[in-house]
Amino acid sequence: MELSIIIPTYNEEDNIGPLVRHLWHHGANEVHEVVVVDGDSADQTVNEAEQADAMVLQPGVKSRARQMNEGAKATSGNILYFVHADARPPSTYVTDIQQAIEKGYPHGCFRFRFDRYRGMLKVNSFFTRFDKTITRGGDQTLFITRQLFDQVGGFRDDYIIMEDFEFIMRSQKAAPFTIIPRDVIVSARKYEDNSWLRVNLANLIVYSLFHLGVSQHRLLSTYKSLIKHPKF
């Protein structure tokens, strides 16, 4: 297995270095490359990524879907692993992914729990173990064989929000999907900047509008009106 790790970033100078080092440290001999695809960050994200020995791409776009597609095109591993900059996969992530693929699952994700594991955040974490679209998201990371990724056509370049949901909905129609029973640690910063109720209400509203076929620009403007400091 040759694992290509792709990390889309925008202003993640505090997170990207520790994440890349974590991925290399626990990657054994299976990690072929770690690629950071930056969306024109105004901070030191690019420097921090390069110092941590990541390959950095700067395609001149700030769109996670397009950044992840660009990363996939630039890599050569037979397994792609998409990771958000504020996530920390378990130390066993390589073995976990390899075992899932050997069991016949060409794509899947992990559960997650927050770096501040208290109160109502435990509720969100608990539901990530269930195979329901509403409980999915990029924070859980995503592994997928290159063959399947190419087969379903990658992420939609015209998506500026909900790109992970839309992609998984398509890929699940093509092949079995699994949720690995280990936790990715994710940042609770969005909940701290807002509140548990506000974030979950915003997610529910945007998720519902998405399924009603509302345009991408309206989805994004709605989300930005509800959430402080969105990473878009």
C-alpha positions in Angstrom: 0.0 0.0 0.0 1.2 3.5 -0.9 -0.6 6.1 1.0 -0.8 9.7 -0.3 -2.1 12.1 2.3 -3.8 15.3 1.2 -4.4 18.2 3.5 -6.3 21.3 2.3 -5.4 24.4 4.3 -6.3 28.0 4.8 -4.6 30.0 7.6 -3.6 26.9 9.7 -0.1 27.9 10.9 -0.8 26.6 14.4 -2.0 23.2 13.3 -0.3 22.2 10.1 3.3 21.6 11.4 2.2 19.3 14.3 -0.2 17.4 12.0 2.3 16.7 9.3 4.9 15.5 11.8 2.3 13.3 13.5 1.4 11.7 10.1 5.1 11.1 9.2 5.9 9.8 12.7 3.2 7.2 12.7 3.2 6.5 8.9 5.7 3.6 9.1 6.8 2.8 5.5 3.4 3.1 4.0 3.1 6.9 3.7 4.3 7.8 0.2 3.8 11.5 0.5 2.1 14.2 2.5 0.8 17.0 0.4 -0.5 20.3 1.7 -2.7 22.2 -0.8 -2.9 25.8 0.4 -5.7 28.2 -0.4 -3.7 31.4 -0.4 -3.2 31.6 3.4 -2.2 35.0 4.8 -0.2 33.5 7.7 2.8 31.1 7.9 0.9 27.9 6.9 3.1 27.3 3.9 6.4 27.8 5.8 5.2 25.6 8.7 4.2 22.8 6.3 7.5 22.9 4.4 9.5 22.8 7.6 7.5 19.7 8.6 8.6 18.0 5.3 5.3 18.2 3.4 5.1 18.9 -0.3 3.2 22.2 -0.7 1.0 23.1 -3.6 -0.4 26.6 -4.1 -3.0 26.4 -6.9 -4.3 29.9 -6.3 -7.8 28.8 -5.2 -9.6 28.8 -1.8 -12.0 25.9 -2.2 -11.6 22.7 -0.3 -13.1 20.6 -3.1 -10.7 22.0 -5.7 -7.8 21.9 -3.4 -8.4 18.2 -2.6 -8.8 17.5 -6.3 -5.5 19.3 -7.1 -3.8 17.3 -4.4 -5.1 14.0 -5.8 -3.8 14.9 -9.2 -0.3 15.7 -7.9 0.1 12.5 -5.9 0.9 8.9 -7.0 -0.1 6.6 -4.2 -2.8 4.0 -4.8 -4.6 5.1 -1.6 -5.7 8.7 -1.0 -6.2 10.0 2.6 -7.8 13.4 3.0 -7.2 15.0 6.4 -8.3 18.4 7.7 -5.5 20.5 9.3 -7.1 20.6 12.7 -7.6 16.8 12.9 -5.3 14.2 14.4 -5.7 10.7 13.2 -5.0 7.8 15.6 -1.4 6.6 15.8 -2.6 3.4 14.2 -4.2 5.1 11.2 -2.0 3.3 8.6 -2.7 -0.2 9.9 -6.4 0.7 10.4 -6.8 1.8 6.8 -4.9 -1.1 5.4 -7.0 -3.6 7.4 -10.2 -1.9 6.2 -9.2 -2.2 2.6 -8.2 -5.8 3.0 -11.7 -6.5 4.4 -13.2 -5.2 1.2 -13.9 -1.6 2.0 -12.2 0.7 -0.6 -13.3 3.8 1.2 -14.2 4.9 4.7 -13.6 7.2 7.6 -12.9 7.2 11.4 -15.1 8.3 14.2 -14.1 11.5 16.0 -14.0 13.0 19.4 -13.1 16.6 20.4 -9.9 17.8 21.9 -12.1 19.2 24.7 -14.2 16.2 25.5 -16.9 17.5 27.7 -20.6 18.3 27.9 -22.7 18.2 24.8 -19.7 17.7 22.6 -19.8 14.0 23.7 -23.2 13.7 21.9 -21.7 14.8 18.6 -18.8 12.4 19.0 -21.1 9.5 19.9 -23.1 9.7 16.7 -20.1 9.6 14.4 -20.0 5.8 14.8 -23.3 5.4 12.9 -23.4 5.1 9.1 -25.8 8.0 8.4 -25.0 10.8 6.0 -25.9 13.5 8.5 -23.2 12.3 10.9 -20.5 12.4 8.2 -18.0 15.2 7.5 -14.5 16.0 6.6 -13.4 16.2 10.2 -13.6 12.4 10.3 -10.9 12.2 7.5 -11.5 10.1 4.4 -9.5 7.3 2.9 -10.3 6.0 -0.6 -8.5 3.9 -3.2 -7.4 5.9 -6.2 -9.3 3.6 -8.5 -12.6 4.4 -6.7 -11.8 8.1 -6.5 -11.3 8.3 -10.2 -14.3 6.1 -10.9 -16.7 8.5 -9.1 -15.0 11.6 -10.6 -13.4 13.1 -7.5 -14.9 16.1 -5.6 -17.2 18.4 -7.5 -15.2 21.6 -8.3 -18.3 23.7 -8.2 -18.9 22.9 -4.6 -17.8 25.5 -2.0 -19.5 23.9 1.0 -20.8 20.4 1.8 -18.3 18.9 -0.7 -17.6 15.9 1.6 -21.2 15.0 2.1 -21.9 15.1 -1.7 -18.8 13.1 -2.5 -19.6 10.3 0.1 -23.2 10.1 -1.1 -21.9 9.3 -4.6 -19.0 7.0 -3.6 -21.3 5.0 -1.3 -23.4 4.1 -4.3 -20.3 2.6 -6.0 -18.7 0.6 -3.2 -19.0 -0.5 0.4 -18.1 2.2 3.0 -16.8 1.6 6.5 -16.4 3.6 9.7 -13.2 2.5 11.5 -13.9 2.2 15.3 -11.1 4.5 16.3 -11.2 8.2 17.0 -9.7 11.1 15.1 -9.2 14.0 17.6 -10.7 17.2 16.2 -10.6 20.8 17.3 -13.6 22.2 19.3 -12.6 25.8 18.3 -15.8 26.4 16.3 -18.0 25.4 19.3 -15.9 27.6 21.6 -16.2 30.6 19.2 -20.0 30.1 19.0 -21.9 27.6 21.1 -22.9 24.0 20.9 -26.5 25.0 20.1 -25.6 27.6 17.5 -23.2 25.2 15.6 -25.6 22.3 15.6 -28.5 24.5 14.5 -26.4 26.0 11.7 -25.4 22.5 10.6 -29.0 21.2 10.6 -30.2 24.2 8.6 -27.5 24.0 6.0 -27.8 20.2 5.8 -31.6 20.5 5.2 -31.2 23.2 2.6 -28.6 21.1 0.9 -31.0 18.2 0.5 -33.7 20.7 -0.8 -31.4 21.6 -3.6 -30.5 25.1 -2.5 -27.6 26.7 -4.4 -24.1 26.5 -3.1 -23.8 30.3 -2.8 -26.9 30.5 -0.7 -25.8 27.6 1.5 -22.5 29.3 2.1 -24.0 32.7 2.8 -26.5 31.1 5.2 -23.7 29.3 7.1 -21.6 32.4 7.3 -24.5 34.4 8.7 -24.9 31.8 11.5 -21.3 31.0 12.4 -18.5 33.2 13.7 -15.1 32.7 12.0 -16.1 30.0 9.5 -13.1 28.3 7.7 -14.4 29.1 4.2 
